[in-house]
Amino acid sequence: MRVFIGGVMQGSKRDKAVNNQDYRRTIAQQVKAQHPESEIVDPWAMFPGSMNYDANRARQVLFDMAHEAAKADIVIAYLPQASMGTALEMVRAYDAGTPVISISPMAENWFIRSLSRRVFPSLASFCAWVETGELARIKGEGTEAHSATLRA
């Protein structure tokens, strides 16, 4: 199972500062604990210095990662706040029929609600859900479940 971890990096910051990225490790560890065969695709781990890239390299990485999200079996999007890069990844994944699982307190946000198969209000609630084994079932739902959004 190929799992893409999307999530806020800069959010609404006006400089090159980034938000704490510890959530990526938590998500990866939880997925690997239940699904050791999983391949984790983490843009932050792949491009840790990306905030300092020039415009052309940044654009290339942005669209390459959106393409990777579309190729994944599942996208997990961590959105404690809005994230334009994650939004692009979610759209590309959704258009490709890849299930999107969101972790966000913004469950009523029309964008998150429209593209997500499941929305969890917190990282803890997502981790508890992964322990039930439901993540593998989401992968197998196929595109017919595209419009079904469930909140935890």
MDTraj code that builds the backbone (N, CA, C; nanometers):
import mdtraj as md
import numpy as np

residues = "MET ARG VAL PHE ILE GLY GLY VAL MET GLN GLY SER LYS ARG ASP LYS ALA VAL ASN ASN GLN ASP TYR ARG ARG THR ILE ALA GLN GLN VAL LYS ALA GLN HIS PRO GLU SER GLU ILE VAL ASP PRO TRP ALA MET PHE PRO GLY SER MET ASN TYR ASP ALA ASN ARG ALA ARG GLN VAL LEU PHE ASP MET ALA HIS GLU ALA ALA LYS ALA ASP ILE VAL ILE ALA TYR LEU PRO GLN ALA SER MET GLY THR ALA LEU GLU MET VAL ARG ALA TYR ASP ALA GLY THR PRO VAL ILE SER ILE SER PRO MET ALA GLU ASN TRP PHE ILE ARG SER LEU SER ARG ARG VAL PHE PRO SER LEU ALA SER PHE CYS ALA TRP VAL GLU THR GLY GLU LEU ALA ARG ILE LYS GLY GLU GLY THR GLU ALA HIS SER ALA THR LEU ARG ALA".split()
xyz = np.array([
    [0.0862, -0.1174, 0.0000],
    [0.0000, 0.0000, 0.0000],
    [0.0907, 0.1236, 0.0000],
    [0.0706, 0.2098, -0.0953],
    [0.1487, 0.3331, -0.1087],
    [0.0682, 0.4472, -0.0474],
    [0.1216, 0.5065, 0.0597],
    [0.0511, 0.6101, 0.1352],
    [0.1256, 0.7431, 0.1224],
    [0.0565, 0.8420, 0.0704],
    [0.1122, 0.9760, 0.0545],
    [0.0687, 1.0599, 0.1735],
    [0.1647, 1.1238, 0.2407],
    [0.1331, 1.2119, 0.3537],
    [0.1417, 1.3566, 0.3070],
    [0.0268, 1.4194, 0.2953],
    [0.0203, 1.5610, 0.2625],
    [-0.0114, 1.6389, 0.3888],
    [0.0214, 1.7646, 0.3877],
    [-0.0126, 1.8442, 0.5045],
    [0.0529, 1.9802, 0.5019],
    [0.0056, 2.0631, 0.5907],
    [0.0507, 2.2016, 0.5977],
    [0.2016, 2.2074, 0.6231],
    [0.2687, 2.2886, 0.5448],
    [0.4107, 2.3171, 0.5663],
    [0.4242, 2.4637, 0.6071],
    [0.3963, 2.5536, 0.5137],
    [0.4036, 2.6961, 0.5448],
    [0.2692, 2.7532, 0.5888],
    [0.1618, 2.6931, 0.5443],
    [0.0308, 2.7461, 0.5788],
    [0.0180, 2.8908, 0.5350],
    [-0.0165, 2.9768, 0.6263],
    [-0.0357, 3.1186, 0.5932],
    [0.0816, 3.2054, 0.6367],
    [0.1957, 3.1427, 0.6621],
    [0.3130, 3.2213, 0.7020],
    [0.3566, 3.3110, 0.5860],
    [0.4086, 3.4261, 0.6199],
    [0.4475, 3.5232, 0.5172],
    [0.5963, 3.5190, 0.4871],
    [0.6677, 3.4332, 0.5565],
    [0.8111, 3.4193, 0.5312],
    [0.8398, 3.2725, 0.4988],
    [0.9638, 3.2314, 0.5081],
    [1.0001, 3.0936, 0.4738],
    [0.9896, 2.9981, 0.5921],
    [0.9359, 3.0439, 0.7027],
    [0.9195, 2.9578, 0.8197],
    [0.8173, 2.8482, 0.7899],
    [0.8312, 2.7374, 0.8602],
    [0.7380, 2.6257, 0.8414],
    [0.6731, 2.5885, 0.9740],
    [0.5574, 2.5275, 0.9628],
    [0.4888, 2.4731, 1.0797],
    [0.5599, 2.3460, 1.1244],
    [0.5368, 2.3074, 1.2477],
    [0.5934, 2.1841, 1.3011],
    [0.5519, 2.0669, 1.2120],
    [0.6465, 1.9832, 1.1759],
    [0.6214, 1.8711, 1.0862],
    [0.6191, 1.7363, 1.1578],
    [0.6144, 1.7359, 1.2912],
    [0.6140, 1.6105, 1.3672],
    [0.4957, 1.5207, 1.3331],
    [0.3861, 1.5787, 1.2873],
    [0.2690, 1.4985, 1.2525],
    [0.3018, 1.3945, 1.1463],
    [0.3957, 1.4239, 1.0599],
    [0.4329, 1.3306, 0.9531],
    [0.4902, 1.2013, 1.0108],
    [0.5758, 1.2150, 1.1102],
    [0.6341, 1.0972, 1.1750],
    [0.5252, 1.0168, 1.2450],
    [0.4345, 1.0838, 1.3132],
    [0.3253, 1.0144, 1.3826],
    [0.2389, 0.9366, 1.2840],
    [0.2009, 0.9994, 1.1742],
    [0.1180, 0.9319, 1.0734],
    [0.1928, 0.8130, 1.0148],
    [0.3184, 0.8339, 0.9757],
    [0.3967, 0.7256, 0.9155],
    [0.4125, 0.6086, 1.0120],
    [0.4437, 0.6375, 1.1379],
    [0.4612, 0.5305, 1.2368],
    [0.3320, 0.4538, 1.2585],
    [0.2213, 0.5231, 1.2648],
    [0.0926, 0.4570, 1.2876],
    [0.0560, 0.3682, 1.1695],
    [0.0740, 0.4184, 1.0491],
    [0.0434, 0.3387, 0.9297],
    [0.1346, 0.2173, 0.9239],
    [0.2646, 0.2363, 0.9462],
    [0.3605, 0.1253, 0.9400],
    [0.3348, 0.0219, 1.0492],
    [0.2895, 0.0656, 1.1659],
    [0.2608, -0.0285, 1.2750],
    [0.1499, -0.1251, 1.2361],
    [0.0506, -0.0766, 1.1650],
    [-0.0621, -0.1610, 1.1242],
    [-0.0404, -0.2253, 0.9874],
    [0.0400, -0.1618, 0.9049],
    [0.0627, -0.2086, 0.7675],
    [0.2123, -0.1988, 0.7367],
    [0.2924, -0.2918, 0.7916],
    [0.4381, -0.2829, 0.7755],
    [0.4856, -0.2850, 0.6304],
    [0.4039, -0.3375, 0.5427],
    [0.4407, -0.3445, 0.4012],
    [0.4233, -0.2106, 0.3296],
    [0.3652, -0.1146, 0.3958],
    [0.3343, 0.0143, 0.3324],
    [0.4593, 0.0899, 0.2903],
    [0.4462, 0.1583, 0.1785],
    [0.5475, 0.2529, 0.1333],
    [0.4937, 0.3916, 0.1664],
    [0.5700, 0.4670, 0.2425],
    [0.5292, 0.6015, 0.2818],
    [0.5956, 0.7022, 0.1883],
    [0.5152, 0.7884, 0.1292],
    [0.5657, 0.8968, 0.0451],
    [0.5435, 1.0263, 0.1229],
    [0.6532, 1.0864, 0.1671],
    [0.6479, 1.2057, 0.2510],
    [0.7286, 1.3180, 0.1852],
    [0.6606, 1.4154, 0.1275],
    [0.7314, 1.5247, 0.0601],
    [0.8316, 1.5981, 0.1494],
    [0.8010, 1.6128, 0.2765],
    [0.8926, 1.6830, 0.3668],
    [1.0221, 1.6045, 0.3828],
    [1.0134, 1.4726, 0.3945],
    [1.1330, 1.3888, 0.4061],
    [1.2116, 1.3881, 0.2750],
    [1.1414, 1.3957, 0.1647],
    [1.2061, 1.3932, 0.0334],
    [1.2722, 1.5266, -0.0012],
    [1.2146, 1.6360, 0.0460],
    [1.2621, 1.7703, 0.0109],
    [1.2670, 1.8600, 0.1350],
    [1.3531, 1.8268, 0.2335],
    [1.3526, 1.9027, 0.3593],
    [1.3943, 2.0492, 0.3453],
    [1.4675, 2.0844, 0.2430],
    [1.5098, 2.2228, 0.2252],
    [1.4284, 2.2983, 0.1228],
    [1.3109, 2.2476, 0.0932],
    [1.2320, 2.3024, -0.0176],
    [1.1904, 2.4482, 0.0006],
    [1.1857, 2.4975, 0.1215],
    [1.1460, 2.6369, 0.1421],
    [1.2499, 2.7328, 0.0840],
    [1.3693, 2.6823, 0.0589],
    [1.4758, 2.7666, 0.0054],
    [1.4994, 2.7462, -0.1441],
    [1.4155, 2.6689, -0.2091],
    [1.4309, 2.6459, -0.3532],
    [1.3967, 2.7724, -0.4312],
    [1.4602, 2.7864, -0.5485],
    [1.4217, 2.8972, -0.6356],
    [1.2840, 2.8671, -0.6951],
    [1.2256, 2.9646, -0.7625],
    [1.0871, 2.9519, -0.8105],
    [1.0683, 2.8329, -0.9040],
    [1.1622, 2.8088, -0.9941],
    [1.1469, 2.6975, -1.0881],
    [1.1527, 2.5625, -1.0183],
    [1.2488, 2.5468, -0.9275],
    [1.2605, 2.4193, -0.8547],
    [1.1390, 2.3998, -0.7643],
    [1.0932, 2.5032, -0.6981],
    [0.9753, 2.4933, -0.6112],
    [0.8528, 2.4508, -0.6919],
    [0.8342, 2.5092, -0.8074],
    [0.7210, 2.4743, -0.8943],
    [0.7293, 2.3281, -0.9376],
    [0.8497, 2.2845, -0.9757],
    [0.8686, 2.1459, -1.0181],
    [0.8325, 2.0493, -0.9053],
    [0.8818, 2.0771, -0.7846],
    [0.8527, 1.9905, -0.6699],
    [0.7034, 1.9930, -0.6375],
    [0.6411, 2.1094, -0.6409],
    [0.4979, 2.1211, -0.6129],
    [0.4172, 2.0292, -0.7039],
    [0.4415, 2.0376, -0.8334],
    [0.3633, 1.9572, -0.9271],
    [0.4052, 1.8108, -0.9280],
    [0.5335, 1.7829, -0.9030],
    [0.5769, 1.6432, -0.8905],
    [0.5080, 1.5760, -0.7719],
    [0.4964, 1.6475, -0.6609],
    [0.4330, 1.5880, -0.5432],
    [0.2825, 1.5714, -0.5641],
    [0.2208, 1.6616, -0.6351],
    [0.0785, 1.6444, -0.6676],
    [0.0597, 1.5200, -0.7537],
    [0.1528, 1.4963, -0.8451],
    [0.1487, 1.3757, -0.9286],
    [0.1676, 1.2508, -0.8424],
    [0.2593, 1.2570, -0.7464],
    [0.2814, 1.1436, -0.6552],
    [0.1558, 1.1149, -0.5732],
    [0.0869, 1.2184, -0.5306],
    [-0.0378, 1.1985, -0.4556],
    [-0.1394, 1.1241, -0.5410],
    [-0.1480, 1.1602, -0.6670],
    [-0.2433, 1.0945, -0.7576],
    [-0.2083, 0.9480, -0.7803],
    [-0.0805, 0.9133, -0.7718],
    [-0.0362, 0.7749, -0.7936],
    [-0.0458, 0.6879, -0.6681],
    [-0.0683, 0.7503, -0.5546],
    [-0.0715, 0.6757, -0.4285],
    [-0.1978, 0.5903, -0.4194],
    [-0.1958, 0.4958, -0.3275],
    [-0.3161, 0.4173, -0.2986],
    [-0.4094, 0.4937, -0.2061],
    [-0.3498, 0.5742, -0.1173],
    [-0.4257, 0.6551, -0.0212],
    [-0.3474, 0.7835, 0.0045],
    [-0.4187, 0.8944, 0.0172],
    [-0.3581, 1.0211, 0.0587],
    [-0.4124, 1.0546, 0.1965],
    [-0.3216, 1.0847, 0.2876],
    [-0.3600, 1.1313, 0.4207],
    [-0.3199, 1.2784, 0.4276],
    [-0.4175, 1.3654, 0.4463],
    [-0.3951, 1.5100, 0.4453],
    [-0.4145, 1.5661, 0.5856],
    [-0.3080, 1.6219, 0.6419],
    [-0.3127, 1.6824, 0.7746],
    [-0.3331, 1.8324, 0.7574],
    [-0.4496, 1.8799, 0.7990],
    [-0.4888, 2.0187, 0.7748],
    [-0.5440, 2.0869, 0.8999],
    [-0.4582, 2.1208, 0.9961],
    [-0.5079, 2.1981, 1.1095],
    [-0.5421, 2.3407, 1.0669],
    [-0.4935, 2.3788, 0.9497],
    [-0.5232, 2.5072, 0.8863],
    [-0.5159, 2.4851, 0.7358],
    [-0.5550, 2.5841, 0.6597],
    [-0.5537, 2.5707, 0.5140],
    [-0.4108, 2.5565, 0.4618],
    [-0.3982, 2.4810, 0.3535],
    [-0.2689, 2.4581, 0.2900],
    [-0.2904, 2.4483, 0.1396],
    [-0.2357, 2.5429, 0.0667],
    [-0.2576, 2.5442, -0.0785],
    [-0.1920, 2.4261, -0.1480],
    [-0.0715, 2.3880, -0.1069],
    [-0.0056, 2.2730, -0.1676],
    [-0.0819, 2.1447, -0.1415],
    [-0.1292, 2.1271, -0.0200],
    [-0.2075, 2.0083, 0.0134],
    [-0.3382, 2.0072, -0.0636],
    [-0.3976, 2.1235, -0.0832],
    [-0.5206, 2.1305, -0.1624],
    [-0.4963, 2.0794, -0.3040],
    [-0.3850, 2.1193, -0.3643],
    [-0.3524, 2.0712, -0.4987],
    [-0.3343, 1.9191, -0.4981],
    [-0.2639, 1.8674, -0.3992],
    [-0.2435, 1.7221, -0.3889],
    [-0.3766, 1.6493, -0.3736],
    [-0.4649, 1.7054, -0.2931],
    [-0.5961, 1.6434, -0.2723],
    [-0.6781, 1.6403, -0.4011],
    [-0.6767, 1.7496, -0.4762],
    [-0.7523, 1.7552, -0.6019],
    [-0.6981, 1.6527, -0.7002],
    [-0.5669, 1.6473, -0.7142],
    [-0.5077, 1.5514, -0.8080],
    [-0.5394, 1.4083, -0.7660],
    [-0.5314, 1.3802, -0.6370],
    [-0.5639, 1.2458, -0.5884],
    [-0.7103, 1.2141, -0.6144],
    [-0.7972, 1.3051, -0.5794],
    [-0.9407, 1.2852, -0.5995],
    [-0.9721, 1.2588, -0.7462],
    [-0.9157, 1.3396, -0.8341],
    [-0.9396, 1.3228, -0.9776],
    [-0.8899, 1.1880, -1.0290],
    [-0.7872, 1.1332, -0.9642],
    [-0.7324, 1.0034, -1.0039],
    [-0.8069, 0.8873, -0.9385],
    [-0.9031, 0.9181, -0.8507],
    [-0.9769, 0.8127, -0.7813],
    [-0.9068, 0.7615, -0.6573],
    [-0.8032, 0.8322, -0.6130],
    [-0.7292, 0.7940, -0.4929],
    [-0.8038, 0.8436, -0.3697],
    [-0.8311, 0.7556, -0.2738],
    [-0.9004, 0.7999, -0.1521],
    [-0.8183, 0.9022, -0.0736],
    [-0.8849, 1.0059, -0.0263],
    [-0.8228, 1.1086, 0.0564],
    [-0.8831, 1.0989, 0.1957],
    [-0.7967, 1.0881, 0.2952],
    [-0.8359, 1.0878, 0.4357],
    [-0.7826, 1.2176, 0.4946],
    [-0.8691, 1.2986, 0.5539],
    [-0.8253, 1.4263, 0.6100],
    [-0.8282, 1.4236, 0.7619],
    [-0.7294, 1.4906, 0.8186],
    [-0.7222, 1.5120, 0.9628],
    [-0.7306, 1.6629, 0.9798],
    [-0.8450, 1.7098, 1.0277],
    [-0.8662, 1.8540, 1.0328],
    [-0.9831, 1.8891, 1.1237],
    [-0.9694, 1.9969, 1.2007],
    [-1.0840, 2.0450, 1.2770],
    [-1.1844, 2.1182, 1.1874],
    [-1.1494, 2.1343, 1.0591],
    [-1.2353, 2.2075, 0.9655],
    [-1.3263, 2.1120, 0.8885],
    [-1.3929, 2.0222, 0.9577],
    [-1.4756, 1.9193, 0.8933],
    [-1.5895, 1.9778, 0.8114],
    [-1.6326, 2.0975, 0.8420],
    [-1.7419, 2.1593, 0.7669],
    [-1.6927, 2.2422, 0.6487],
    [-1.5624, 2.2536, 0.6331],
    [-1.5075, 2.3243, 0.5183],
    [-1.5490, 2.2509, 0.3919],
    [-1.6093, 2.3213, 0.2975],
    [-1.6652, 2.2558, 0.1782],
    [-1.5601, 2.1813, 0.0981],
    [-1.4397, 2.2341, 0.0922],
    [-1.3334, 2.1686, 0.0157],
    [-1.2945, 2.0357, 0.0799],
    [-1.2674, 2.0389, 0.2086],
    [-1.2294, 1.9167, 0.2804],
    [-1.3426, 1.8159, 0.2749],
    [-1.4616, 1.8603, 0.3002],
    [-1.5795, 1.7728, 0.2994],
    [-1.6014, 1.7097, 0.1623],
    [-1.5774, 1.7840, 0.0571],
    [-1.6045, 1.7359, -0.0786],
    [-1.5034, 1.6337, -0.1287],
    [-1.3790, 1.6458, -0.0871],
    [-1.2748, 1.5591, -0.1421],
    [-1.2358, 1.4422, -0.0527],
    [-1.2783, 1.4423, 0.0717],
    [-1.2327, 1.3413, 0.1676],
    [-1.3295, 1.2252, 0.1825],
    [-1.2754, 1.1053, 0.1910],
    [-1.3570, 0.9876, 0.2220],
    [-1.3877, 0.9829, 0.3713],
    [-1.2918, 1.0263, 0.4508],
    [-1.3090, 1.0327, 0.5958],
    [-1.2441, 1.1619, 0.6439],
    [-1.3026, 1.2215, 0.7486],
    [-1.2448, 1.3401, 0.8111],
    [-1.2363, 1.3132, 0.9607],
    [-1.1162, 1.3288, 1.0149],
    [-1.0936, 1.3090, 1.1576],
    [-1.0583, 1.4426, 1.2214],
    [-1.1142, 1.4729, 1.3389],
    [-1.0915, 1.6034, 1.4003],
    [-0.9520, 1.6211, 1.4601],
    [-0.8814, 1.5093, 1.4806],
    [-0.7506, 1.5177, 1.5454],
    [-0.6614, 1.4032, 1.4998],
    [-0.5337, 1.4208, 1.5228],
    [-0.4367, 1.3161, 1.4928],
    [-0.4636, 1.1930, 1.5791],
    [-0.5020, 1.2145, 1.7045],
    [-0.5320, 1.1024, 1.7946],
    [-0.6499, 1.0200, 1.7438],
    [-0.7548, 1.0856, 1.6965],
    [-0.8706, 1.0102, 1.6462],
    [-0.8357, 0.9355, 1.5176],
    [-0.7521, 0.9942, 1.4339],
    [-0.7059, 0.9244, 1.3136],
    [-0.6257, 0.8005, 1.3522],
    [-0.5324, 0.8156, 1.4460],
    [-0.4485, 0.7025, 1.4880],
    [-0.5327, 0.5896, 1.5463],
    [-0.6327, 0.6230, 1.6252],
    [-0.7216, 0.5200, 1.6811],
    [-0.7954, 0.4477, 1.5693],
    [-0.8372, 0.5194, 1.4672],
    [-0.9067, 0.4588, 1.3539],
    [-0.8151, 0.3655, 1.2757],
    [-0.6901, 0.4075, 1.2542],
    [-0.5947, 0.3226, 1.1816],
    [-0.5763, 0.1902, 1.2548],
    [-0.5767, 0.1937, 1.3871],
    [-0.5603, 0.0713, 1.4664],
    [-0.6729, -0.0287, 1.4438],
    [-0.7863, 0.0159, 1.3949],
    [-0.8985, -0.0758, 1.3691],
    [-0.8808, -0.1548, 1.2399],
    [-0.7834, -0.1160, 1.1574],
    [-0.7614, -0.1850, 1.0309],
    [-0.8424, -0.1303, 0.9150],
    [-0.9164, -0.0229, 0.9387],
    [-1.0037, 0.0329, 0.8349],
    [-0.9286, 0.1001, 0.7196],
    [-0.8035, 0.1354, 0.7418],
    [-0.7278, 0.2021, 0.6357],
    [-0.7189, 0.1145, 0.5109],
    [-0.6931, -0.0129, 0.5281],
    [-0.6840, -0.1044, 0.4137],
    [-0.8189, -0.1168, 0.3429],
    [-0.9261, -0.1098, 0.4175],
    [-1.0586, -0.1193, 0.3558],
    [-1.0866, 0.0028, 0.2673],
    [-1.0456, 0.1190, 0.3126],
    [-1.0628, 0.2415, 0.2336],
    [-0.9914, 0.2264, 0.0996],
    [-0.8723, 0.1705, 0.1035],
    [-0.7956, 0.1506, -0.0198],
    [-0.8748, 0.0667, -0.1192],
    [-0.9476, -0.0305, -0.0701],
    [-1.0206, -0.1208, -0.1570],
    [-1.1583, -0.0737, -0.1990],
    [-1.2025, 0.0421, -0.1515],
    [-1.3377, 0.0893, -0.1824],
    [-1.3571, 0.1251, -0.3291],
    [-1.2529, 0.1707, -0.3946],
    [-1.2656, 0.2065, -0.5357],
    [-1.3325, 0.3410, -0.5556],
    [-1.3468, 0.3780, -0.6801],
    [-1.3966, 0.5116, -0.7132],
    [-1.5456, 0.5286, -0.6899],
    [-1.6205, 0.4199, -0.6744],
    [-1.7646, 0.4354, -0.6514],
    [-1.7936, 0.5026, -0.5175],
    [-1.6957, 0.5024, -0.4289],
    [-1.7141, 0.5662, -0.2983],
    [-1.6712, 0.7127, -0.3011],
    [-1.6430, 0.7640, -0.4178],
    [-1.5917, 0.9003, -0.4325],
    [-1.6714, 1.0041, -0.3551],
    [-1.7998, 0.9966, -0.3600],
    [-1.8813, 1.1023, -0.3007],
    [-1.9177, 1.0774, -0.1549],
    [-1.8777, 0.9647, -0.1006],
    [-1.9136, 0.9326, 0.0378],
    [-1.8112, 0.9907, 0.1337],
    [-1.8523, 1.0833, 0.2170],
    [-1.7656, 1.1403, 0.3190],
    [-1.8235, 1.1071, 0.4554],
    [-1.7413, 1.0460, 0.5381],
    [-1.7826, 1.0130, 0.6737],
    [-1.6960, 1.0886, 0.7715],
    [-1.7565, 1.1363, 0.8768],
    [-1.6821, 1.2059, 0.9810],
    [-1.6674, 1.1138, 1.1000],
    [-1.5500, 1.1214, 1.1610],
    [-1.5237, 1.0385, 1.2791],
    [-1.5800, 1.1052, 1.4023],
])
top = md.Topology()
chain = top.add_chain()
for i, resn in enumerate(residues, 1):
    res = top.add_residue(resn, chain, resSeq=i)
    for name in ("N", "CA", "C"):
        top.add_atom(name, md.element.get_by_symbol(name[0]), res)
traj = md.Trajectory(xyz[None], top)
